[in-house]
Amino acid sequence: MKKILPILCVLSITACVSKEKFIDTLDHKKDWVELQTQLPTYPEASNLLEFNVGPTSNHRYYVDSASITIGKDGVIRYSLVVKSAQGAENTTFEGIRCETKEKKRYALGRNDKTWGQPRISEWQRLENITQDYAQRELAKYYFCPRGLIVGSPEEAIQALKAGVHPKALR
């Protein structure tokens, strides 16, 4: 009995230590770190893919297919071009984080086809911003179907060309 007791003590201590490591490894997510991004070339008309944001807007919305990237940080980045019925055009370089349903504006397009820094460049929840029709539609139907980020820029481009990602319809 004296020999069994120390063995049981060692086994129970080992089990507790192993359990802590197991729980710590699986249950605690590492803090997310956003990767630094490089601005793309300014959008060209030949690369623009139009998408529909629904009846809430009479503007036309486009994504520059050449600008779409998916970072190792889980952010899909793209250039967005919005054209009004009167001919005004706004261009931005943005990112969507599917996991948290957030968007961030990295740059604003200028008239001389260069990028400028926006006043606010921080992550914002898509549900909290009423005027972000385009970003919500891109997230829901093209870039983050069912809350999961597309696997490649090509997959995002195919969804834009088709008018919706096939997984968004399920």
PyMOL commands that place a pseudoatom at each C-alpha (Angstrom):
pseudoatom trace, name=CA, resn=MET, resi=1, chain=A, elem=C, hetatm=0, pos=[0.000, 0.000, 0.000]
pseudoatom trace, name=CA, resn=LYS, resi=2, chain=A, elem=C, hetatm=0, pos=[2.870, 2.373, 0.795]
pseudoatom trace, name=CA, resn=LYS, resi=3, chain=A, elem=C, hetatm=0, pos=[4.241, 1.929, -2.747]
pseudoatom trace, name=CA, resn=ILE, resi=4, chain=A, elem=C, hetatm=0, pos=[0.886, 2.475, -4.424]
pseudoatom trace, name=CA, resn=LEU, resi=5, chain=A, elem=C, hetatm=0, pos=[0.105, 5.745, -2.633]
pseudoatom trace, name=CA, resn=PRO, resi=6, chain=A, elem=C, hetatm=0, pos=[3.115, 7.706, -4.040]
pseudoatom trace, name=CA, resn=ILE, resi=7, chain=A, elem=C, hetatm=0, pos=[2.349, 6.381, -7.528]
pseudoatom trace, name=CA, resn=LEU, resi=8, chain=A, elem=C, hetatm=0, pos=[-1.292, 7.512, -7.260]
pseudoatom trace, name=CA, resn=CYS, resi=9, chain=A, elem=C, hetatm=0, pos=[-0.175, 10.943, -6.063]
pseudoatom trace, name=CA, resn=VAL, resi=10, chain=A, elem=C, hetatm=0, pos=[2.225, 11.334, -8.975]
pseudoatom trace, name=CA, resn=LEU, resi=11, chain=A, elem=C, hetatm=0, pos=[-0.430, 10.201, -11.465]
pseudoatom trace, name=CA, resn=SER, resi=12, chain=A, elem=C, hetatm=0, pos=[-3.039, 12.617, -10.106]
pseudoatom trace, name=CA, resn=ILE, resi=13, chain=A, elem=C, hetatm=0, pos=[-0.573, 15.539, -10.161]
pseudoatom trace, name=CA, resn=THR, resi=14, chain=A, elem=C, hetatm=0, pos=[0.450, 14.634, -13.725]
pseudoatom trace, name=CA, resn=ALA, resi=15, chain=A, elem=C, hetatm=0, pos=[-3.189, 14.422, -14.776]
pseudoatom trace, name=CA, resn=CYS, resi=16, chain=A, elem=C, hetatm=0, pos=[-3.921, 17.875, -13.316]
pseudoatom trace, name=CA, resn=VAL, resi=17, chain=A, elem=C, hetatm=0, pos=[-0.894, 19.445, -14.981]
pseudoatom trace, name=CA, resn=SER, resi=18, chain=A, elem=C, hetatm=0, pos=[-1.705, 17.801, -18.326]
pseudoatom trace, name=CA, resn=LYS, resi=19, chain=A, elem=C, hetatm=0, pos=[-5.329, 18.912, -18.075]
pseudoatom trace, name=CA, resn=GLU, resi=20, chain=A, elem=C, hetatm=0, pos=[-4.311, 22.540, -17.475]
pseudoatom trace, name=CA, resn=LYS, resi=21, chain=A, elem=C, hetatm=0, pos=[-2.081, 22.558, -20.530]
pseudoatom trace, name=CA, resn=PHE, resi=22, chain=A, elem=C, hetatm=0, pos=[-4.779, 20.887, -22.620]
pseudoatom trace, name=CA, resn=ILE, resi=23, chain=A, elem=C, hetatm=0, pos=[-7.428, 23.420, -21.593]
pseudoatom trace, name=CA, resn=ASP, resi=24, chain=A, elem=C, hetatm=0, pos=[-5.033, 26.340, -21.984]
pseudoatom trace, name=CA, resn=THR, resi=25, chain=A, elem=C, hetatm=0, pos=[-4.046, 25.264, -25.490]
pseudoatom trace, name=CA, resn=LEU, resi=26, chain=A, elem=C, hetatm=0, pos=[-7.558, 24.689, -26.810]
pseudoatom trace, name=CA, resn=ASP, resi=27, chain=A, elem=C, hetatm=0, pos=[-9.794, 27.044, -24.880]
pseudoatom trace, name=CA, resn=HIS, resi=28, chain=A, elem=C, hetatm=0, pos=[-7.785, 30.250, -24.852]
pseudoatom trace, name=CA, resn=LYS, resi=29, chain=A, elem=C, hetatm=0, pos=[-7.493, 32.016, -28.189]
pseudoatom trace, name=CA, resn=LYS, resi=30, chain=A, elem=C, hetatm=0, pos=[-4.415, 34.074, -28.864]
pseudoatom trace, name=CA, resn=ASP, resi=31, chain=A, elem=C, hetatm=0, pos=[-4.913, 37.803, -29.224]
pseudoatom trace, name=CA, resn=TRP, resi=32, chain=A, elem=C, hetatm=0, pos=[-5.609, 38.806, -32.815]
pseudoatom trace, name=CA, resn=VAL, resi=33, chain=A, elem=C, hetatm=0, pos=[-2.926, 40.893, -34.485]
pseudoatom trace, name=CA, resn=GLU, resi=34, chain=A, elem=C, hetatm=0, pos=[-3.682, 42.909, -37.599]
pseudoatom trace, name=CA, resn=LEU, resi=35, chain=A, elem=C, hetatm=0, pos=[-1.025, 42.699, -40.258]
pseudoatom trace, name=CA, resn=GLN, resi=36, chain=A, elem=C, hetatm=0, pos=[0.326, 45.832, -41.842]
pseudoatom trace, name=CA, resn=THR, resi=37, chain=A, elem=C, hetatm=0, pos=[-1.088, 46.276, -45.321]
pseudoatom trace, name=CA, resn=GLN, resi=38, chain=A, elem=C, hetatm=0, pos=[0.227, 47.854, -48.462]
pseudoatom trace, name=CA, resn=LEU, resi=39, chain=A, elem=C, hetatm=0, pos=[-1.981, 50.103, -50.559]
pseudoatom trace, name=CA, resn=PRO, resi=40, chain=A, elem=C, hetatm=0, pos=[-2.889, 48.676, -53.965]
pseudoatom trace, name=CA, resn=THR, resi=41, chain=A, elem=C, hetatm=0, pos=[-2.568, 50.484, -57.250]
pseudoatom trace, name=CA, resn=TYR, resi=42, chain=A, elem=C, hetatm=0, pos=[-5.442, 52.840, -57.903]
pseudoatom trace, name=CA, resn=PRO, resi=43, chain=A, elem=C, hetatm=0, pos=[-8.463, 51.055, -59.488]
pseudoatom trace, name=CA, resn=GLU, resi=44, chain=A, elem=C, hetatm=0, pos=[-8.753, 50.910, -63.256]
pseudoatom trace, name=CA, resn=ALA, resi=45, chain=A, elem=C, hetatm=0, pos=[-12.155, 50.815, -64.930]
pseudoatom trace, name=CA, resn=SER, resi=46, chain=A, elem=C, hetatm=0, pos=[-11.337, 47.529, -66.690]
pseudoatom trace, name=CA, resn=ASN, resi=47, chain=A, elem=C, hetatm=0, pos=[-10.959, 45.745, -63.317]
pseudoatom trace, name=CA, resn=LEU, resi=48, chain=A, elem=C, hetatm=0, pos=[-14.218, 46.924, -61.752]
pseudoatom trace, name=CA, resn=LEU, resi=49, chain=A, elem=C, hetatm=0, pos=[-16.875, 44.335, -60.901]
pseudoatom trace, name=CA, resn=GLU, resi=50, chain=A, elem=C, hetatm=0, pos=[-20.319, 45.744, -60.139]
pseudoatom trace, name=CA, resn=PHE, resi=51, chain=A, elem=C, hetatm=0, pos=[-22.425, 44.313, -57.331]
pseudoatom trace, name=CA, resn=ASN, resi=52, chain=A, elem=C, hetatm=0, pos=[-25.936, 45.010, -56.079]
pseudoatom trace, name=CA, resn=VAL, resi=53, chain=A, elem=C, hetatm=0, pos=[-26.636, 46.449, -52.629]
pseudoatom trace, name=CA, resn=GLY, resi=54, chain=A, elem=C, hetatm=0, pos=[-30.407, 46.258, -52.958]
pseudoatom trace, name=CA, resn=PRO, resi=55, chain=A, elem=C, hetatm=0, pos=[-33.141, 48.877, -53.353]
pseudoatom trace, name=CA, resn=THR, resi=56, chain=A, elem=C, hetatm=0, pos=[-31.879, 51.098, -50.519]
pseudoatom trace, name=CA, resn=SER, resi=57, chain=A, elem=C, hetatm=0, pos=[-29.481, 52.997, -52.754]
pseudoatom trace, name=CA, resn=ASN, resi=58, chain=A, elem=C, hetatm=0, pos=[-29.504, 54.402, -56.273]
pseudoatom trace, name=CA, resn=HIS, resi=59, chain=A, elem=C, hetatm=0, pos=[-25.680, 54.493, -56.469]
pseudoatom trace, name=CA, resn=ARG, resi=60, chain=A, elem=C, hetatm=0, pos=[-23.643, 51.930, -58.395]
pseudoatom trace, name=CA, resn=TYR, resi=61, chain=A, elem=C, hetatm=0, pos=[-21.081, 49.888, -56.451]
pseudoatom trace, name=CA, resn=TYR, resi=62, chain=A, elem=C, hetatm=0, pos=[-17.915, 48.228, -57.744]
pseudoatom trace, name=CA, resn=VAL, resi=63, chain=A, elem=C, hetatm=0, pos=[-14.988, 46.241, -56.364]
pseudoatom trace, name=CA, resn=ASP, resi=64, chain=A, elem=C, hetatm=0, pos=[-11.605, 46.459, -58.067]
pseudoatom trace, name=CA, resn=SER, resi=65, chain=A, elem=C, hetatm=0, pos=[-10.842, 42.775, -58.743]
pseudoatom trace, name=CA, resn=ALA, resi=66, chain=A, elem=C, hetatm=0, pos=[-7.097, 43.448, -58.918]
pseudoatom trace, name=CA, resn=SER, resi=67, chain=A, elem=C, hetatm=0, pos=[-7.073, 44.811, -55.355]
pseudoatom trace, name=CA, resn=ILE, resi=68, chain=A, elem=C, hetatm=0, pos=[-8.669, 41.851, -53.549]
pseudoatom trace, name=CA, resn=THR, resi=69, chain=A, elem=C, hetatm=0, pos=[-6.334, 40.176, -51.058]
pseudoatom trace, name=CA, resn=ILE, resi=70, chain=A, elem=C, hetatm=0, pos=[-6.838, 37.851, -48.121]
pseudoatom trace, name=CA, resn=GLY, resi=71, chain=A, elem=C, hetatm=0, pos=[-4.366, 38.401, -45.315]
pseudoatom trace, name=CA, resn=LYS, resi=72, chain=A, elem=C, hetatm=0, pos=[-3.041, 35.802, -42.911]
pseudoatom trace, name=CA, resn=ASP, resi=73, chain=A, elem=C, hetatm=0, pos=[-4.775, 37.908, -40.253]
pseudoatom trace, name=CA, resn=GLY, resi=74, chain=A, elem=C, hetatm=0, pos=[-8.175, 36.885, -41.638]
pseudoatom trace, name=CA, resn=VAL, resi=75, chain=A, elem=C, hetatm=0, pos=[-8.956, 40.228, -43.285]
pseudoatom trace, name=CA, resn=ILE, resi=76, chain=A, elem=C, hetatm=0, pos=[-10.157, 40.492, -46.871]
pseudoatom trace, name=CA, resn=ARG, resi=77, chain=A, elem=C, hetatm=0, pos=[-9.016, 43.794, -48.351]
pseudoatom trace, name=CA, resn=TYR, resi=78, chain=A, elem=C, hetatm=0, pos=[-10.317, 45.452, -51.511]
pseudoatom trace, name=CA, resn=SER, resi=79, chain=A, elem=C, hetatm=0, pos=[-10.866, 48.763, -53.278]
pseudoatom trace, name=CA, resn=LEU, resi=80, chain=A, elem=C, hetatm=0, pos=[-14.464, 49.960, -53.426]
pseudoatom trace, name=CA, resn=VAL, resi=81, chain=A, elem=C, hetatm=0, pos=[-15.720, 52.415, -56.036]
pseudoatom trace, name=CA, resn=VAL, resi=82, chain=A, elem=C, hetatm=0, pos=[-19.119, 54.081, -55.593]
pseudoatom trace, name=CA, resn=LYS, resi=83, chain=A, elem=C, hetatm=0, pos=[-20.651, 56.094, -58.442]
pseudoatom trace, name=CA, resn=SER, resi=84, chain=A, elem=C, hetatm=0, pos=[-23.661, 58.353, -57.931]
pseudoatom trace, name=CA, resn=ALA, resi=85, chain=A, elem=C, hetatm=0, pos=[-26.390, 58.927, -60.504]
pseudoatom trace, name=CA, resn=GLN, resi=86, chain=A, elem=C, hetatm=0, pos=[-25.018, 62.473, -60.939]
pseudoatom trace, name=CA, resn=GLY, resi=87, chain=A, elem=C, hetatm=0, pos=[-21.551, 61.165, -61.862]
pseudoatom trace, name=CA, resn=ALA, resi=88, chain=A, elem=C, hetatm=0, pos=[-19.685, 61.701, -58.590]
pseudoatom trace, name=CA, resn=GLU, resi=89, chain=A, elem=C, hetatm=0, pos=[-17.247, 58.943, -57.711]
pseudoatom trace, name=CA, resn=ASN, resi=90, chain=A, elem=C, hetatm=0, pos=[-15.831, 57.862, -54.335]
pseudoatom trace, name=CA, resn=THR, resi=91, chain=A, elem=C, hetatm=0, pos=[-13.007, 55.345, -54.033]
pseudoatom trace, name=CA, resn=THR, resi=92, chain=A, elem=C, hetatm=0, pos=[-11.802, 53.714, -50.837]
pseudoatom trace, name=CA, resn=PHE, resi=93, chain=A, elem=C, hetatm=0, pos=[-9.458, 50.911, -49.841]
pseudoatom trace, name=CA, resn=GLU, resi=94, chain=A, elem=C, hetatm=0, pos=[-11.081, 48.846, -47.089]
pseudoatom trace, name=CA, resn=GLY, resi=95, chain=A, elem=C, hetatm=0, pos=[-10.982, 45.605, -45.183]
pseudoatom trace, name=CA, resn=ILE, resi=96, chain=A, elem=C, hetatm=0, pos=[-13.619, 43.280, -43.760]
pseudoatom trace, name=CA, resn=ARG, resi=97, chain=A, elem=C, hetatm=0, pos=[-12.975, 40.933, -40.873]
pseudoatom trace, name=CA, resn=CYS, resi=98, chain=A, elem=C, hetatm=0, pos=[-15.547, 38.156, -41.306]
pseudoatom trace, name=CA, resn=GLU, resi=99, chain=A, elem=C, hetatm=0, pos=[-14.950, 36.621, -37.881]
pseudoatom trace, name=CA, resn=THR, resi=100, chain=A, elem=C, hetatm=0, pos=[-16.090, 39.750, -36.042]
pseudoatom trace, name=CA, resn=LYS, resi=101, chain=A, elem=C, hetatm=0, pos=[-18.290, 41.353, -38.742]
pseudoatom trace, name=CA, resn=GLU, resi=102, chain=A, elem=C, hetatm=0, pos=[-16.218, 44.523, -38.764]
pseudoatom trace, name=CA, resn=LYS, resi=103, chain=A, elem=C, hetatm=0, pos=[-14.884, 46.826, -41.440]
pseudoatom trace, name=CA, resn=LYS, resi=104, chain=A, elem=C, hetatm=0, pos=[-12.025, 49.260, -41.625]
pseudoatom trace, name=CA, resn=ARG, resi=105, chain=A, elem=C, hetatm=0, pos=[-11.195, 52.016, -44.104]
pseudoatom trace, name=CA, resn=TYR, resi=106, chain=A, elem=C, hetatm=0, pos=[-7.473, 52.188, -44.861]
pseudoatom trace, name=CA, resn=ALA, resi=107, chain=A, elem=C, hetatm=0, pos=[-7.381, 54.884, -47.554]
pseudoatom trace, name=CA, resn=LEU, resi=108, chain=A, elem=C, hetatm=0, pos=[-9.484, 57.367, -49.523]
pseudoatom trace, name=CA, resn=GLY, resi=109, chain=A, elem=C, hetatm=0, pos=[-9.124, 57.932, -53.232]
pseudoatom trace, name=CA, resn=ARG, resi=110, chain=A, elem=C, hetatm=0, pos=[-8.235, 61.413, -54.458]
pseudoatom trace, name=CA, resn=ASN, resi=111, chain=A, elem=C, hetatm=0, pos=[-9.098, 63.075, -57.766]
pseudoatom trace, name=CA, resn=ASP, resi=112, chain=A, elem=C, hetatm=0, pos=[-5.493, 62.683, -58.957]
pseudoatom trace, name=CA, resn=LYS, resi=113, chain=A, elem=C, hetatm=0, pos=[-5.819, 58.871, -58.548]
pseudoatom trace, name=CA, resn=THR, resi=114, chain=A, elem=C, hetatm=0, pos=[-3.645, 58.648, -55.442]
pseudoatom trace, name=CA, resn=TRP, resi=115, chain=A, elem=C, hetatm=0, pos=[-4.510, 57.483, -51.949]
pseudoatom trace, name=CA, resn=GLY, resi=116, chain=A, elem=C, hetatm=0, pos=[-5.013, 59.711, -48.921]
pseudoatom trace, name=CA, resn=GLN, resi=117, chain=A, elem=C, hetatm=0, pos=[-5.366, 58.858, -45.264]
pseudoatom trace, name=CA, resn=PRO, resi=118, chain=A, elem=C, hetatm=0, pos=[-8.914, 58.863, -43.822]
pseudoatom trace, name=CA, resn=ARG, resi=119, chain=A, elem=C, hetatm=0, pos=[-9.740, 60.818, -40.668]
pseudoatom trace, name=CA, resn=ILE, resi=120, chain=A, elem=C, hetatm=0, pos=[-10.906, 57.618, -38.966]
pseudoatom trace, name=CA, resn=SER, resi=121, chain=A, elem=C, hetatm=0, pos=[-9.180, 54.312, -39.639]
pseudoatom trace, name=CA, resn=GLU, resi=122, chain=A, elem=C, hetatm=0, pos=[-10.358, 51.881, -37.004]
pseudoatom trace, name=CA, resn=TRP, resi=123, chain=A, elem=C, hetatm=0, pos=[-12.427, 48.708, -36.881]
pseudoatom trace, name=CA, resn=GLN, resi=124, chain=A, elem=C, hetatm=0, pos=[-16.174, 49.341, -36.751]
pseudoatom trace, name=CA, resn=ARG, resi=125, chain=A, elem=C, hetatm=0, pos=[-18.999, 46.818, -36.455]
pseudoatom trace, name=CA, resn=LEU, resi=126, chain=A, elem=C, hetatm=0, pos=[-20.987, 46.584, -39.673]
pseudoatom trace, name=CA, resn=GLU, resi=127, chain=A, elem=C, hetatm=0, pos=[-24.333, 46.430, -37.875]
pseudoatom trace, name=CA, resn=ASN, resi=128, chain=A, elem=C, hetatm=0, pos=[-23.719, 49.739, -36.100]
pseudoatom trace, name=CA, resn=ILE, resi=129, chain=A, elem=C, hetatm=0, pos=[-23.210, 51.878, -39.206]
pseudoatom trace, name=CA, resn=THR, resi=130, chain=A, elem=C, hetatm=0, pos=[-26.365, 52.542, -41.198]
pseudoatom trace, name=CA, resn=GLN, resi=131, chain=A, elem=C, hetatm=0, pos=[-24.766, 53.929, -44.353]
pseudoatom trace, name=CA, resn=ASP, resi=132, chain=A, elem=C, hetatm=0, pos=[-22.458, 50.940, -44.962]
pseudoatom trace, name=CA, resn=TYR, resi=133, chain=A, elem=C, hetatm=0, pos=[-24.844, 49.085, -47.278]
pseudoatom trace, name=CA, resn=ALA, resi=134, chain=A, elem=C, hetatm=0, pos=[-22.037, 48.044, -49.589]
pseudoatom trace, name=CA, resn=GLN, resi=135, chain=A, elem=C, hetatm=0, pos=[-19.825, 46.604, -46.866]
pseudoatom trace, name=CA, resn=ARG, resi=136, chain=A, elem=C, hetatm=0, pos=[-22.694, 44.635, -45.299]
pseudoatom trace, name=CA, resn=GLU, resi=137, chain=A, elem=C, hetatm=0, pos=[-23.666, 43.218, -48.686]
pseudoatom trace, name=CA, resn=LEU, resi=138, chain=A, elem=C, hetatm=0, pos=[-20.049, 42.350, -49.533]
pseudoatom trace, name=CA, resn=ALA, resi=139, chain=A, elem=C, hetatm=0, pos=[-19.654, 40.577, -46.200]
pseudoatom trace, name=CA, resn=LYS, resi=140, chain=A, elem=C, hetatm=0, pos=[-22.948, 38.690, -46.307]
pseudoatom trace, name=CA, resn=TYR, resi=141, chain=A, elem=C, hetatm=0, pos=[-23.195, 37.668, -49.968]
pseudoatom trace, name=CA, resn=TYR, resi=142, chain=A, elem=C, hetatm=0, pos=[-19.690, 37.743, -51.438]
pseudoatom trace, name=CA, resn=PHE, resi=143, chain=A, elem=C, hetatm=0, pos=[-16.712, 37.725, -49.044]
pseudoatom trace, name=CA, resn=CYS, resi=144, chain=A, elem=C, hetatm=0, pos=[-18.020, 36.084, -45.841]
pseudoatom trace, name=CA, resn=PRO, resi=145, chain=A, elem=C, hetatm=0, pos=[-20.814, 33.677, -46.817]
pseudoatom trace, name=CA, resn=ARG, resi=146, chain=A, elem=C, hetatm=0, pos=[-22.319, 32.193, -43.631]
pseudoatom trace, name=CA, resn=GLY, resi=147, chain=A, elem=C, hetatm=0, pos=[-19.719, 34.151, -41.636]
pseudoatom trace, name=CA, resn=LEU, resi=148, chain=A, elem=C, hetatm=0, pos=[-16.665, 32.403, -43.131]
pseudoatom trace, name=CA, resn=ILE, resi=149, chain=A, elem=C, hetatm=0, pos=[-14.042, 34.203, -45.189]
pseudoatom trace, name=CA, resn=VAL, resi=150, chain=A, elem=C, hetatm=0, pos=[-13.615, 33.072, -48.789]
pseudoatom trace, name=CA, resn=GLY, resi=151, chain=A, elem=C, hetatm=0, pos=[-10.570, 30.940, -49.451]
pseudoatom trace, name=CA, resn=SER, resi=152, chain=A, elem=C, hetatm=0, pos=[-8.968, 33.050, -52.173]
pseudoatom trace, name=CA, resn=PRO, resi=153, chain=A, elem=C, hetatm=0, pos=[-9.287, 36.278, -54.151]
pseudoatom trace, name=CA, resn=GLU, resi=154, chain=A, elem=C, hetatm=0, pos=[-10.404, 34.161, -57.115]
pseudoatom trace, name=CA, resn=GLU, resi=155, chain=A, elem=C, hetatm=0, pos=[-13.318, 32.781, -55.075]
pseudoatom trace, name=CA, resn=ALA, resi=156, chain=A, elem=C, hetatm=0, pos=[-14.365, 36.343, -54.177]
pseudoatom trace, name=CA, resn=ILE, resi=157, chain=A, elem=C, hetatm=0, pos=[-14.124, 37.394, -57.828]
pseudoatom trace, name=CA, resn=GLN, resi=158, chain=A, elem=C, hetatm=0, pos=[-16.270, 34.437, -58.929]
pseudoatom trace, name=CA, resn=ALA, resi=159, chain=A, elem=C, hetatm=0, pos=[-18.900, 35.359, -56.336]
pseudoatom trace, name=CA, resn=LEU, resi=160, chain=A, elem=C, hetatm=0, pos=[-18.949, 38.972, -57.568]
pseudoatom trace, name=CA, resn=LYS, resi=161, chain=A, elem=C, hetatm=0, pos=[-19.265, 37.829, -61.179]
pseudoatom trace, name=CA, resn=ALA, resi=162, chain=A, elem=C, hetatm=0, pos=[-22.072, 35.399, -60.289]
pseudoatom trace, name=CA, resn=GLY, resi=163, chain=A, elem=C, hetatm=0, pos=[-23.955, 38.015, -58.262]
pseudoatom trace, name=CA, resn=VAL, resi=164, chain=A, elem=C, hetatm=0, pos=[-23.728, 35.991, -55.018]
pseudoatom trace, name=CA, resn=HIS, resi=165, chain=A, elem=C, hetatm=0, pos=[-21.513, 33.384, -53.388]
pseudoatom trace, name=CA, resn=PRO, resi=166, chain=A, elem=C, hetatm=0, pos=[-23.113, 29.900, -53.660]
pseudoatom trace, name=CA, resn=LYS, resi=167, chain=A, elem=C, hetatm=0, pos=[-22.692, 29.299, -49.901]
pseudoatom trace, name=CA, resn=ALA, resi=168, chain=A, elem=C, hetatm=0, pos=[-24.628, 32.488, -49.126]
pseudoatom trace, name=CA, resn=LEU, resi=169, chain=A, elem=C, hetatm=0, pos=[-27.761, 30.893, -50.600]
pseudoatom trace, name=CA, resn=ARG, resi=170, chain=A, elem=C, hetatm=0, pos=[-27.875, 27.910, -48.224]
for i in range(1, 170): cmd.bond("trace and resi %d" % i, "trace and resi %d" % (i + 1))
show_as sticks, trace
zoom trace
